[in-house]
């Protein structure tokens, strides 16, 4: 969780899937996410990735890659671009990056995005 020293200053790239996308994309996205982590797909920034998380819910699913430092813009943006490309997400679809600090202090149901790709 966020309390862990390695994650405390971090954030996450978040992919949100609707119920309709579950059949088409969830398994493929999760597999590709794991392959990215195991294969160190993020080049020199692979060490900046902490963990991958999947959250399957009735209302929709989420897959996230957590990073170590939300202030390391070069690493975070590089990871986001590589991740989006590896998932095969269309260019017009936006994926969001949120810092854990913003998520922990959010007011309401949404968190502001620190970066988008």
N, CA, C and O atoms as a printed pandas DataFrame, in Angstrom:
     atom_number atom_name residue_name chain_id  residue_number  x_coord  y_coord  z_coord
0              1         N          UNK        A               1    0.836   -1.186    0.000
1              2        CA          UNK        A               1    0.000    0.000    0.000
2              3         C          UNK        A               1    0.879    1.246    0.000
3              4         O          UNK        A               1    2.102    1.167   -0.115
4              5         N          UNK        A               2    0.237    2.377    0.130
5              6        CA          UNK        A               2    0.929    3.660    0.111
6              7         C          UNK        A               2    1.854    3.822    1.296
7              8         O          UNK        A               2    2.835    4.562    1.222
8              9         N          UNK        A               3    1.553    3.138    2.391
9             10        CA          UNK        A               3    2.350    3.297    3.598
10            11         C          UNK        A               3    3.742    2.683    3.454
11            12         O          UNK        A               3    4.665    3.063    4.175
12            13         N          UNK        A               4    3.894    1.756    2.547
13            14        CA          UNK        A               4    5.191    1.131    2.313
14            15         C          UNK        A               4    6.164    2.211    1.831
15            16         O          UNK        A               4    5.820    3.018    0.967
16            17         N          UNK        A               5    7.364    2.225    2.384
17            18        CA          UNK        A               5    8.357    3.249    2.043
18            19         C          UNK        A               5    8.608    3.351    0.537
19            20         O          UNK        A               5    8.759    4.451    0.004
20            21         N          UNK        A               6    8.651    2.221   -0.137
21            22        CA          UNK        A               6    8.943    2.241   -1.575
22            23         C          UNK        A               6    7.796    2.851   -2.382
23            24         O          UNK        A               6    8.021    3.338   -3.490
24            25         N          UNK        A               7    6.593    2.834   -1.859
25            26        CA          UNK        A               7    5.429    3.335   -2.590
26            27         C          UNK        A               7    4.969    4.715   -2.134
27            28         O          UNK        A               7    4.196    5.369   -2.834
28            29         N          UNK        A               8    5.427    5.159   -0.990
29            30        CA          UNK        A               8    4.892    6.360   -0.349
30            31         C          UNK        A               8    4.883    7.591   -1.255
31            32         O          UNK        A               8    3.902    8.334   -1.264
32            33         N          UNK        A               9    5.940    7.817   -2.005
33            34        CA          UNK        A               9    6.050    8.998   -2.859
34            35         C          UNK        A               9    5.609    8.713   -4.290
35            36         O          UNK        A               9    5.803    9.534   -5.186
36            37         N          UNK        A              10    5.026    7.560   -4.490
37            38        CA          UNK        A              10    4.708    7.118   -5.837
38            39         C          UNK        A              10    3.334    7.497   -6.329
39            40         O          UNK        A              10    2.669    8.393   -5.808
40            41         N          UNK        A              11    2.944    6.778   -7.350
41            42        CA          UNK        A              11    1.644    6.974   -7.971
42            43         C          UNK        A              11    1.334    5.783   -8.848
43            44         O          UNK        A              11    1.980    4.739   -8.760
44            45         N          UNK        A              12    0.317    5.957   -9.710
45            46        CA          UNK        A              12   -0.076    4.817  -10.535
46            47         C          UNK        A              12   -0.589    5.267  -11.897
47            48         O          UNK        A              12   -1.271    6.284  -12.025
48            49         N          UNK        A              13   -0.240    4.479  -12.906
49            50        CA          UNK        A              13   -0.878    4.575  -14.214
50            51         C          UNK        A              13   -2.105    3.695  -14.136
51            52         O          UNK        A              13   -2.011    2.521  -13.781
52            53         N          UNK        A              14   -3.256    4.255  -14.465
53            54        CA          UNK        A              14   -4.522    3.572  -14.254
54            55         C          UNK        A              14   -5.267    3.385  -15.569
55            56         O          UNK        A              14   -5.489    4.337  -16.317
56            57         N          UNK        A              15   -5.645    2.144  -15.832
57            58        CA          UNK        A              15   -6.494    1.789  -16.966
58            59         C          UNK        A              15   -7.840    1.387  -16.383
59            60         O          UNK        A              15   -7.909    0.477  -15.557
60            61         N          UNK        A              16   -8.897    2.047  -16.798
61            62        CA          UNK        A              16  -10.237    1.723  -16.326
62            63         C          UNK        A              16  -11.013    1.080  -17.464
63            64         O          UNK        A              16  -11.078    1.621  -18.568
64            65         N          UNK        A              17  -11.600   -0.073  -17.188
65            66        CA          UNK        A              17  -12.335   -0.819  -18.207
66            67         C          UNK        A              17  -13.816   -0.912  -17.834
67            68         O          UNK        A              17  -14.164   -1.178  -16.684
68            69         N          UNK        A              18  -14.661   -0.693  -18.804
69            70        CA          UNK        A              18  -16.097   -0.855  -18.576
70            71         C          UNK        A              18  -16.427   -2.344  -18.527
71            72         O          UNK        A              18  -15.590   -3.188  -18.845
72            73         N          UNK        A              19  -17.649   -2.648  -18.129
73            74        CA          UNK        A              19  -18.066   -4.060  -18.089
74            75         C          UNK        A              19  -17.997   -4.685  -19.481
75            76         O          UNK        A              19  -17.680   -5.867  -19.613
76            77         N          UNK        A              20  -18.291   -3.905  -20.511
77            78        CA          UNK        A              20  -18.251   -4.414  -21.881
78            79         C          UNK        A              20  -16.824   -4.751  -22.317
79            80         O          UNK        A              20  -16.613   -5.681  -23.097
80            81         N          UNK        A              21  -15.852   -4.000  -21.818
81            82        CA          UNK        A              21  -14.458   -4.249  -22.183
82            83         C          UNK        A              21  -13.881   -5.456  -21.461
83            84         O          UNK        A              21  -12.851   -5.989  -21.873
84            85         N          UNK        A              22  -14.528   -5.889  -20.397
85            86        CA          UNK        A              22  -14.008   -7.012  -19.612
86            87         C          UNK        A              22  -13.757   -8.226  -20.491
87            88         O          UNK        A              22  -12.691   -8.837  -20.424
88            89         N          UNK        A              23  -14.723   -8.569  -21.302
89            90        CA          UNK        A              23  -14.566   -9.756  -22.157
90            91         C          UNK        A              23  -13.445   -9.590  -23.165
91            92         O          UNK        A              23  -12.655  -10.508  -23.383
92            93         N          UNK        A              24  -13.377   -8.420  -23.779
93            94        CA          UNK        A              24  -12.437   -8.220  -24.874
94            95         C          UNK        A              24  -11.021   -7.926  -24.398
95            96         O          UNK        A              24  -10.060   -8.389  -25.013
96            97         N          UNK        A              25  -10.870   -7.165  -23.314
97            98        CA          UNK        A              25   -9.559   -6.615  -23.007
98            99         C          UNK        A              25   -8.939   -7.003  -21.665
99           100         O          UNK        A              25   -7.714   -6.994  -21.542
100          101         N          UNK        A              26   -9.729   -7.337  -20.673
101          102        CA          UNK        A              26   -9.189   -7.505  -19.322
102          103         C          UNK        A              26   -8.064   -8.533  -19.259
103          104         O          UNK        A              26   -6.980   -8.212  -18.771
104          105         N          UNK        A              27   -8.280   -9.734  -19.728
105          106        CA          UNK        A              27   -7.244  -10.781  -19.655
106          107         C          UNK        A              27   -6.010  -10.400  -20.462
107          108         O          UNK        A              27   -4.885  -10.599  -20.006
108          109         N          UNK        A              28   -6.212   -9.861  -21.644
109          110        CA          UNK        A              28   -5.089   -9.470  -22.503
110          111         C          UNK        A              28   -4.281   -8.340  -21.860
111          112         O          UNK        A              28   -3.051   -8.381  -21.855
112          113         N          UNK        A              29   -4.974   -7.327  -21.317
113          114        CA          UNK        A              29   -4.285   -6.209  -20.667
114          115         C          UNK        A              29   -3.502   -6.687  -19.443
115          116         O          UNK        A              29   -2.369   -6.260  -19.221
116          117         N          UNK        A              30   -4.106   -7.569  -18.656
117          118        CA          UNK        A              30   -3.421   -8.053  -17.455
118          119         C          UNK        A              30   -2.193   -8.873  -17.827
119          120         O          UNK        A              30   -1.132   -8.703  -17.227
120          121         N          UNK        A              31   -2.322   -9.754  -18.802
121          122        CA          UNK        A              31   -1.176  -10.543  -19.256
122          123         C          UNK        A              31   -0.057   -9.631  -19.753
123          124         O          UNK        A              31    1.106   -9.822  -19.397
124          125         N          UNK        A              32   -0.403   -8.650  -20.568
125          126        CA          UNK        A              32    0.618   -7.740  -21.106
126          127         C          UNK        A              32    1.255   -6.914  -19.989
127          128         O          UNK        A              32    2.449   -6.620  -20.044
128          129         N          UNK        A              33    0.474   -6.541  -18.981
129          130        CA          UNK        A              33    1.004   -5.813  -17.828
130          131         C          UNK        A              33    2.056   -6.652  -17.114
131          132         O          UNK        A              33    3.138   -6.157  -16.799
132          133         N          UNK        A              34    1.743   -7.908  -16.861
133          134        CA          UNK        A              34    2.700   -8.794  -16.190
134          135         C          UNK        A              34    3.953   -9.020  -17.040
135          136         O          UNK        A              34    5.066   -9.059  -16.517
136          137         N          UNK        A              35    3.763   -9.167  -18.348
137          138        CA          UNK        A              35    4.912   -9.338  -19.236
138          139         C          UNK        A              35    5.802   -8.094  -19.235
139          140         O          UNK        A              35    7.026   -8.205  -19.313
140          141         N          UNK        A              36    5.196   -6.924  -19.148
141          142        CA          UNK        A              36    5.973   -5.681  -19.060
142          143         C          UNK        A              36    6.851   -5.671  -17.812
143          144         O          UNK        A              36    8.012   -5.265  -17.869
144          145         N          UNK        A              37    6.300   -6.116  -16.691
145          146        CA          UNK        A              37    7.062   -6.121  -15.443
146          147         C          UNK        A              37    8.162   -7.169  -15.463
147          148         O          UNK        A              37    9.308   -6.882  -15.116
148          149         N          UNK        A              38    7.816   -8.377  -15.866
149          150        CA          UNK        A              38    8.796   -9.469  -15.887
150          151         C          UNK        A              38    9.906   -9.189  -16.901
151          152         O          UNK        A              38   11.076   -9.469  -16.644
152          153         N          UNK        A              39    9.531   -8.639  -18.040
153          154        CA          UNK        A              39   10.492   -8.382  -19.104
154          155         C          UNK        A              39   11.193   -7.051  -19.010
155          156         O          UNK        A              39   11.947   -6.683  -19.911
156          157         N          UNK        A              40   10.959   -6.313  -17.926
157          158        CA          UNK        A              40   11.566   -4.997  -17.737
158          159         C          UNK        A              40   11.411   -4.140  -18.993
159          160         O          UNK        A              40   12.392   -3.632  -19.535
160          161         N          UNK        A              41   10.181   -3.989  -19.440
161          162        CA          UNK        A              41    9.861   -3.305  -20.692
162          163         C          UNK        A              41   10.076   -1.803  -20.644
163          164         O          UNK        A              41   10.018   -1.139  -21.679
164          165         N          UNK        A              42   10.323   -1.260  -19.470
165          166        CA          UNK        A              42   10.403    0.191  -19.344
166          167         C          UNK        A              42   11.835    0.710  -19.392
167          168         O          UNK        A              42   12.124    1.815  -18.933
168          169         N          UNK        A              43   12.723   -0.100  -19.951
169          170        CA          UNK        A              43   14.115    0.287  -20.189
170          171         C          UNK        A              43   14.792    0.722  -18.892
171          172         O          UNK        A              43   14.713    0.023  -17.882
172          173         N          UNK        A              44   15.460    1.878  -18.922
173          174        CA          UNK        A              44   16.189    2.367  -17.747
174          175         C          UNK        A              44   15.267    2.710  -16.584
175          176         O          UNK        A              44   15.732    2.902  -15.461
176          177         N          UNK        A              45   13.963    2.789  -16.846
177          178        CA          UNK        A              45   13.018    3.169  -15.802
178          179         C          UNK        A              45   12.266    1.963  -15.221
179          180         O          UNK        A              45   11.316    2.143  -14.459
180          181         N          UNK        A              46   12.672    0.760  -15.564
181          182        CA          UNK        A              46   11.996   -0.431  -15.046
182          183         C          UNK        A              46   12.079   -0.519  -13.528
183          184         O          UNK        A              46   11.160   -1.029  -12.887
184          185         N          UNK        A              47   13.170   -0.029  -12.946
185          186        CA          UNK        A              47   13.310   -0.049  -11.483
186          187         C          UNK        A              47   12.365    0.932  -10.797
187          188         O          UNK        A              47   12.166    0.858   -9.584
188          189         N          UNK        A              48   11.782    1.849  -11.565
189          190        CA          UNK        A              48   10.836    2.808  -11.000
190          191         C          UNK        A              48    9.436    2.216  -10.841
191          192         O          UNK        A              48    8.553    2.854  -10.267
192          193         N          UNK        A              49    9.232    0.999  -11.349
193          194        CA          UNK        A              49    7.934    0.336  -11.228
194          195         C          UNK        A              49    7.963   -0.568   -9.995
195          196         O          UNK        A              49    8.880   -1.369   -9.816
196          197         N          UNK        A              50    6.933   -0.419   -9.145
197          198        CA          UNK        A              50    6.860   -1.198   -7.899
198          199         C          UNK        A              50    6.053   -2.474   -8.065
199          200         O          UNK        A              50    6.500   -3.559   -7.694
200          201         N          UNK        A              51    4.852   -2.332   -8.629
201          202        CA          UNK        A              51    3.893   -3.428   -8.595
202          203         C          UNK        A              51    2.819   -3.188   -9.640
203          204         O          UNK        A              51    2.630   -2.067  -10.112
204          205         N          UNK        A              52    2.123   -4.249   -9.991
205          206        CA          UNK        A              52    0.925   -4.143  -10.831
206          207         C          UNK        A              52   -0.257   -4.596   -9.990
207          208         O          UNK        A              52   -0.140   -5.515   -9.178
208          209         N          UNK        A              53   -1.390   -3.947  -10.190
209          210        CA          UNK        A              53   -2.585   -4.229   -9.403
210          211         C          UNK        A              53   -3.770   -4.373  -10.344
211          212         O          UNK        A              53   -3.930   -3.594  -11.283
212          213         N          UNK        A              54   -4.602   -5.380  -10.084
213          214        CA          UNK        A              54   -5.855   -5.523  -10.816
214          215         C          UNK        A              54   -6.987   -5.490   -9.800
215          216         O          UNK        A              54   -6.906   -6.106   -8.738
216          217         N          UNK        A              55   -8.030   -4.769  -10.140
217          218        CA          UNK        A              55   -9.177   -4.631   -9.264
218          219         C          UNK        A              55  -10.427   -4.923  -10.091
219          220         O          UNK        A              55  -10.873   -4.076  -10.865
220          221         N          UNK        A              56  -10.984   -6.109   -9.930
221          222        CA          UNK        A              56  -12.168   -6.531  -10.678
222          223         C          UNK        A              56  -13.396   -6.199   -9.832
223          224         O          UNK        A              56  -13.546   -6.693   -8.714
224          225         N          UNK        A              57  -14.266   -5.361  -10.376
225          226        CA          UNK        A              57  -15.445   -4.902   -9.648
226          227         C          UNK        A              57  -16.681   -5.040  -10.520
227          228         O          UNK        A              57  -16.579   -5.166  -11.741
228          229         N          UNK        A              58  -17.825   -5.017   -9.902
229          230        CA          UNK        A              58  -19.077   -5.131  -10.642
230          231         C          UNK        A              58  -19.265   -3.967  -11.601
231          232         O          UNK        A              58  -19.702   -4.168  -12.735
232          233         N          UNK        A              59  -18.945   -2.761  -11.170
233          234        CA          UNK        A              59  -19.177   -1.568  -11.980
234          235         C          UNK        A              59  -18.154   -1.386  -13.096
235          236         O          UNK        A              59  -18.409   -0.636  -14.039
236          237         N          UNK        A              60  -17.017   -2.043  -13.014
237          238        CA          UNK        A              60  -15.952   -1.918  -14.002
238          239         C          UNK        A              60  -14.636   -2.320  -13.370
239          240         O          UNK        A              60  -14.531   -2.418  -12.148
240          241         N          UNK        A              61  -13.646   -2.549  -14.187
241          242        CA          UNK        A              61  -12.370   -3.067  -13.713
242          243         C          UNK        A              61  -11.268   -2.025  -13.853
243          244         O          UNK        A              61  -11.363   -1.103  -14.664
244          245         N          UNK        A              62  -10.221   -2.189  -13.049
245          246        CA          UNK        A              62   -9.070   -1.301  -13.106
246          247         C          UNK        A              62   -7.795   -2.139  -13.091
247          248         O          UNK        A              62   -7.686   -3.140  -12.383
248          249         N          UNK        A              63   -6.850   -1.696  -13.890
249          250        CA          UNK        A              63   -5.498   -2.259  -13.864
250          251         C          UNK        A              63   -4.566   -1.081  -13.677
251          252         O          UNK        A              63   -4.724   -0.043  -14.321
252          253         N          UNK        A              64   -3.590   -1.244  -12.793
253          254        CA          UNK        A              64   -2.671   -0.145  -12.526
254          255         C          UNK        A              64   -1.243   -0.649  -12.398
255          256         O          UNK        A              64   -0.987   -1.765  -11.946
256          257         N          UNK        A              65   -0.325    0.209  -12.809
257          258        CA          UNK        A              65    1.098    0.006  -12.561
258          259         C          UNK        A              65    1.524    1.108  -11.601
259          260         O          UNK        A              65    1.349    2.291  -11.891
260          261         N          UNK        A              66    2.080    0.722  -10.461
261          262        CA          UNK        A              66    2.521    1.678   -9.454
262          263         C          UNK        A              66    3.989    2.020   -9.673
263          264         O          UNK        A              66    4.800    1.152   -9.998
264          265         N          UNK        A              67    4.316    3.284   -9.494
265          266        CA          UNK        A              67    5.698    3.749   -9.625
266          267         C          UNK        A              67    6.197    4.291   -8.289
267          268         O          UNK        A              67    5.406    4.556   -7.383
268          269         N          UNK        A              68    7.497    4.452   -8.175
269          270        CA          UNK        A              68    8.111    4.812   -6.903
270          271         C          UNK        A              68    8.076    6.302   -6.576
271          272         O          UNK        A              68    8.013    6.665   -5.402
272          273         N          UNK        A              69    8.117    7.178   -7.590
273          274        CA          UNK        A              69    8.250    8.609   -7.311
274          275         C          UNK        A              69    7.465    9.421   -8.335
275          276         O          UNK        A              69    7.867    9.521   -9.494
276          277         N          UNK        A              70    6.350    9.999   -7.907
277          278        CA          UNK        A              70    5.510   10.758   -8.838
278          279         C          UNK        A              70    6.181   12.044   -9.327
279          280         O          UNK        A              70    5.732   12.642  -10.305
280          281         N          UNK        A              71    7.247   12.472   -8.658
281          282        CA          UNK        A              71    7.941   13.692   -9.077
282          283         C          UNK        A              71    8.994   13.428  -10.150
283          284         O          UNK        A              71    9.529   14.374  -10.728
284          285         N          UNK        A              72    9.297   12.181  -10.421
285          286        CA          UNK        A              72   10.262   11.836  -11.471
286          287         C          UNK        A              72    9.511   11.795  -12.810
287          288         O          UNK        A              72    9.201   10.725  -13.334
288          289         N          UNK        A              73    9.231   12.977  -13.343
289          290        CA          UNK        A              73    8.385   13.118  -14.530
290          291         C          UNK        A              73    8.910   12.308  -15.722
291          292         O          UNK        A              73    8.133   11.647  -16.411
292          293         N          UNK        A              74   10.218   12.358  -15.966
293          294        CA          UNK        A              74   10.781   11.637  -17.113
294          295         C          UNK        A              74   10.466   10.147  -17.031
295          296         O          UNK        A              74   10.029    9.544  -18.011
296          297         N          UNK        A              75   10.688    9.559  -15.864
297          298        CA          UNK        A              75   10.424    8.128  -15.693
298          299         C          UNK        A              75    8.937    7.827  -15.806
299          300         O          UNK        A              75    8.544    6.889  -16.500
300          301         N          UNK        A              76    8.110    8.614  -15.130
301          302        CA          UNK        A              76    6.668    8.366  -15.110
302          303         C          UNK        A              76    6.074    8.460  -16.514
303          304         O          UNK        A              76    5.304    7.592  -16.924
304          305         N          UNK        A              77    6.429    9.502  -17.242
305          306        CA          UNK        A              77    5.876    9.690  -18.589
306          307         C          UNK        A              77    6.388    8.610  -19.539
307          308         O          UNK        A              77    5.633    8.109  -20.374
308          309         N          UNK        A              78    7.668    8.248  -19.417
309          310        CA          UNK        A              78    8.211    7.167  -20.253
310          311         C          UNK        A              78    7.456    5.862  -19.998
311          312         O          UNK        A              78    7.069    5.167  -20.937
312          313         N          UNK        A              79    7.254    5.541  -18.741
313          314        CA          UNK        A              79    6.526    4.322  -18.377
314          315         C          UNK        A              79    5.120    4.363  -18.962
315          316         O          UNK        A              79    4.652    3.369  -19.516
316          317         N          UNK        A              80    4.453    5.487  -18.848
317          318        CA          UNK        A              80    3.098    5.627  -19.389
318          319         C          UNK        A              80    3.028    5.413  -20.890
319          320         O          UNK        A              80    2.142    4.714  -21.381
320          321         N          UNK        A              81    3.962    6.014  -21.621
321          322        CA          UNK        A              81    3.976    5.853  -23.083
322          323         C          UNK        A              81    4.243    4.406  -23.488
323          324         O          UNK        A              81    3.561    3.860  -24.356
324          325         N          UNK        A              82    5.237    3.795  -22.855
325          326        CA          UNK        A              82    5.567    2.394  -23.177
326          327         C          UNK        A              82    4.386    1.489  -22.828
327          328         O          UNK        A              82    4.017    0.611  -23.609
328          329         N          UNK        A              83    3.804    1.703  -21.668
329          330        CA          UNK        A              83    2.684    0.876  -21.212
330          331         C          UNK        A              83    1.503    0.981  -22.169
331          332         O          UNK        A              83    0.921   -0.034  -22.553
332          333         N          UNK        A              84    1.153    2.186  -22.550
333          334        CA          UNK        A              84    0.032    2.397  -23.467
334          335         C          UNK        A              84    0.286    1.707  -24.808
335          336         O          UNK        A              84   -0.608    1.080  -25.377
336          337         N          UNK        A              85    1.507    1.833  -25.297
337          338        CA          UNK        A              85    1.859    1.197  -26.576
338          339         C          UNK        A              85    1.801   -0.323  -26.463
339          340         O          UNK        A              85    1.273   -0.990  -27.353
340          341         N          UNK        A              86    2.339   -0.874  -25.379
341          342        CA          UNK        A              86    2.339   -2.329  -25.203
342          343         C          UNK        A              86    0.931   -2.889  -25.088
343          344         O          UNK        A              86    0.665   -3.997  -25.553
344          345         N          UNK        A              87    0.022   -2.133  -24.471
345          346        CA          UNK        A              87   -1.358   -2.589  -24.356
346          347         C          UNK        A              87   -2.116   -2.460  -25.675
347          348         O          UNK        A              87   -3.168   -3.074  -25.850
348          349         N          UNK        A              88   -1.593   -1.675  -26.586
349          350        CA          UNK        A              88   -2.276   -1.464  -27.855
350          351         C          UNK        A              88   -3.486   -0.553  -27.715
351          352         O          UNK        A              88   -4.446   -0.651  -28.480
352          353         N          UNK        A              89   -3.428    0.335  -26.728
353          354        CA          UNK        A              89   -4.525    1.271  -26.508
354          355         C          UNK        A              89   -4.481    2.320  -27.625
355          356         O          UNK        A              89   -3.419    2.880  -27.899
356          357         N          UNK        A              90   -5.617    2.591  -28.270
357          358        CA          UNK        A              90   -5.626    3.603  -29.338
358          359         C          UNK        A              90   -5.135    4.959  -28.841
359          360         O          UNK        A              90   -5.337    5.318  -27.681
360          361         N          UNK        A              91   -4.494    5.701  -29.725
361          362        CA          UNK        A              91   -3.917    6.998  -29.379
362          363         C          UNK        A              91   -4.955    7.947  -28.772
363          364         O          UNK        A              91   -4.638    8.721  -27.869
364          365         N          UNK        A              92   -6.184    7.888  -29.265
365          366        CA          UNK        A              92   -7.220    8.809  -28.788
366          367         C          UNK        A              92   -7.699    8.490  -27.368
367          368         O          UNK        A              92   -8.313    9.334  -26.715
368          369         N          UNK        A              93   -7.419    7.274  -26.891
369          370        CA          UNK        A              93   -7.809    6.880  -25.532
370          371         C          UNK        A              93   -6.733    7.372  -24.565
371          372         O          UNK        A              93   -5.541    7.164  -24.790
372          373         N          UNK        A              94   -7.161    8.017  -23.504
373          374        CA          UNK        A              94   -6.236    8.582  -22.521
374          375         C          UNK        A              94   -6.115    7.646  -21.328
375          376         O          UNK        A              94   -7.111    7.149  -20.803
376          377         N          UNK        A              95   -4.854    7.412  -20.905
377          378        CA          UNK        A              95   -4.649    6.729  -19.633
378          379         C          UNK        A              95   -4.125    7.765  -18.641
379          380         O          UNK        A              95   -3.457    8.726  -19.025
380          381         N          UNK        A              96   -4.433    7.561  -17.374
381          382        CA          UNK        A              96   -4.220    8.568  -16.341
382          383         C          UNK        A              96   -3.158    8.147  -15.344
383          384         O          UNK        A              96   -3.009    6.967  -15.028
384          385         N          UNK        A              97   -2.419    9.139  -14.853
385          386        CA          UNK        A              97   -1.467    8.909  -13.773
386          387         C          UNK        A              97   -1.889    9.746  -12.579
387          388         O          UNK        A              97   -2.112   10.951  -12.697
388          389         N          UNK        A              98   -1.996    9.098  -11.431
389          390        CA          UNK        A              98   -2.401    9.768  -10.194
390          391         C          UNK        A              98   -1.369    9.485   -9.115
391          392         O          UNK        A              98   -0.916    8.350   -8.960
392          393         N          UNK        A              99   -1.001   10.517   -8.373
393          394        CA          UNK        A              99   -0.078   10.293   -7.251
394          395         C          UNK        A              99   -0.848    9.679   -6.094
395          396         O          UNK        A              99   -2.039    9.944   -5.926
396          397         N          UNK        A             100   -0.178    8.864   -5.300
397          398        CA          UNK        A             100   -0.830    8.256   -4.142
398          399         C          UNK        A             100   -1.252    9.326   -3.133
399          400         O          UNK        A             100   -2.277    9.184   -2.466
400          401         N          UNK        A             101   -0.462   10.395   -3.022
401          402        CA          UNK        A             101   -0.801   11.468   -2.087
402          403         C          UNK        A             101   -2.130   12.114   -2.474
403          404         O          UNK        A             101   -2.963   12.392   -1.612
404          405         N          UNK        A             102   -2.328   12.353   -3.779
405          406        CA          UNK        A             102   -3.592   12.935   -4.239
406          407         C          UNK        A             102   -4.754   11.972   -4.037
407          408         O          UNK        A             102   -5.852   12.387   -3.666
408          409         N          UNK        A             103   -4.515   10.693   -4.279
409          410        CA          UNK        A             103   -5.566    9.690   -4.094
410          411         C          UNK        A             103   -5.965    9.593   -2.616
411          412         O          UNK        A             103   -7.146    9.455   -2.297
412          413         N          UNK        A             104   -4.992    9.666   -1.731
413          414        CA          UNK        A             104   -5.265    9.541   -0.299
414          415         C          UNK        A             104   -6.030   10.734    0.258
415          416         O          UNK        A             104   -6.753   10.603    1.245
416          417         N          UNK        A             105   -5.875   11.905   -0.373
417          418        CA          UNK        A             105   -6.517   13.112    0.150
418          419         C          UNK        A             105   -7.647   13.609   -0.744
419          420         O          UNK        A             105   -8.087   14.749   -0.597
420          421         N          UNK        A             106   -8.115   12.791   -1.651
421          422        CA          UNK        A             106   -9.159   13.233   -2.573
422          423         C          UNK        A             106  -10.449   13.554   -1.833
423          424         O          UNK        A             106  -10.748   12.983   -0.784
424          425         N          UNK        A             107  -11.197   14.475   -2.405
425          426        CA          UNK        A             107  -12.521   14.771   -1.861
426          427         C          UNK        A             107  -13.521   14.441   -2.958
427          428         O          UNK        A             107  -13.554   15.101   -3.997
428          429         N          UNK        A             108  -14.313   13.448   -2.730
429          430        CA          UNK        A             108  -15.236   12.972   -3.752
430          431         C          UNK        A             108  -14.762   11.656   -4.331
431          432         O          UNK        A             108  -13.897   10.988   -3.763
432          433         N          UNK        A             109  -15.332   11.292   -5.459
433          434        CA          UNK        A             109  -15.050    9.978   -6.025
434          435         C          UNK        A             109  -13.930    9.983   -7.063
435          436         O          UNK        A             109  -13.548    8.919   -7.551
436          437         N          UNK        A             110  -13.402   11.142   -7.408
437          438        CA          UNK        A             110  -12.351   11.182   -8.420
438          439         C          UNK        A             110  -11.076   11.790   -7.863
439          440         O          UNK        A             110  -11.095   12.554   -6.898
440          441         N          UNK        A             111   -9.981   11.433   -8.490
441          442        CA          UNK        A             111   -8.672   11.963   -8.146
442          443         C          UNK        A             111   -8.159   12.743   -9.345
443          444         O          UNK        A             111   -8.344   12.323  -10.487
444          445         N          UNK        A             112   -7.514   13.876   -9.092
445          446        CA          UNK        A             112   -6.977   14.642  -10.218
446          447         C          UNK        A             112   -5.804   13.899  -10.829
447          448         O          UNK        A             112   -5.037   13.235  -10.131
448          449         N          UNK        A             113   -5.678   14.020  -12.134
449          450        CA          UNK        A             113   -4.597   13.360  -12.845
450          451         C          UNK        A             113   -3.356   14.254  -12.839
451          452         O          UNK        A             113   -3.429   15.453  -13.107
452          453         N          UNK        A             114   -2.229   13.641  -12.529
453          454        CA          UNK        A             114   -0.964   14.364  -12.552
454          455         C          UNK        A             114   -0.402   14.388  -13.972
455          456         O          UNK        A             114    0.154   15.395  -14.409
456          457         N          UNK        A             115   -0.550   13.278  -14.684
457          458        CA          UNK        A             115   -0.121   13.159  -16.081
458          459         C          UNK        A             115   -1.165   12.351  -16.844
459          460         O          UNK        A             115   -1.919   11.576  -16.257
460          461         N          UNK        A             116   -1.196   12.542  -18.145
461          462        CA          UNK        A             116   -2.011   11.694  -19.035
462          463         C          UNK        A             116   -1.201   11.417  -20.292
463          464         O          UNK        A             116   -0.401   12.246  -20.725
464          465         N          UNK        A             117   -1.415   10.253  -20.867
465          466        CA          UNK        A             117   -0.810    9.922  -22.171
466          467         C          UNK        A             117   -1.879    9.304  -23.038
467          468         O          UNK        A             117   -1.611    8.942  -24.184
